[in-house]
Amino acid sequence: MGSFSLFHWIVVLAAVMLLFGTKRIPQAMGDIARGMKQFRNGLREDESPEVQAAPAGRPAELPRDTVSRT
């Protein structure tokens, strides 16, 4: 009861091809690859720091006509 021989793997591969067809397998692999890529992009977004809405700089100046002179 060791590992499968080459003949066993060929039979399993032929059965998979008959069940799913030759077009369905590449589509499934593409879907898996897209899912993995989206997962990695989601992880990168979580690790990136939050971007501030406005940079901290000088405070906004008031228009001259609203400044009271005493």
C-alpha positions in Angstrom: 0.0 0.0 0.0 2.7 2.5 -0.9 2.5 5.3 -3.4 0.7 5.0 -6.7 2.6 3.7 -9.7 2.7 5.6 -13.0 -0.1 3.5 -14.4 -2.4 4.5 -11.5 -1.7 8.3 -12.0 -2.5 7.9 -15.7 -5.8 6.3 -14.9 -6.7 9.0 -12.4 -5.7 11.7 -14.9 -7.8 10.1 -17.6 -10.8 9.9 -15.2 -10.5 13.5 -14.3 -10.3 14.5 -18.0 -13.4 12.5 -18.7 -15.4 13.9 -15.8 -14.5 17.6 -16.2 -13.4 17.9 -19.8 -10.4 19.7 -21.2 -12.0 23.1 -21.2 -13.2 23.1 -17.7 -9.9 22.3 -16.0 -8.0 25.5 -17.3 -11.1 27.6 -16.3 -11.0 26.2 -12.8 -7.2 26.8 -12.5 -7.7 30.4 -13.8 -10.4 31.0 -11.2 -8.1 29.7 -8.4 -5.3 31.9 -9.6 -7.5 35.0 -9.7 -8.8 34.2 -6.2 -5.2 33.9 -4.9 -4.2 37.2 -6.5 -7.2 39.0 -5.0 -6.4 37.5 -1.6 -2.8 38.7 -1.8 -3.9 42.2 -2.9 -6.3 42.3 0.1 -3.4 41.5 2.4 -1.3 44.2 0.9 -4.1 46.8 1.4 -4.5 45.9 5.0 -0.7 46.3 5.6 -0.5 49.7 3.9 -0.8 52.8 6.2 -3.9 54.9 6.1 -3.6 58.0 3.9 -4.7 61.2 5.6 -7.4 63.3 3.8 -5.5 66.6 4.2 -1.7 67.0 4.8 -0.8 68.7 8.1 0.6 72.0 7.1 0.1 75.7 7.8 -3.4 76.5 9.1 -5.7 78.2 6.6 -5.6 81.9 6.6 -8.7 84.0 7.1 -9.6 86.6 4.5 -8.5 90.1 5.5 -11.9 91.6 5.7 -13.0 89.2 8.5 -10.0 89.8 10.7 -10.8 92.4 13.4 -8.3 95.1 14.1 -8.1 96.4 17.7 
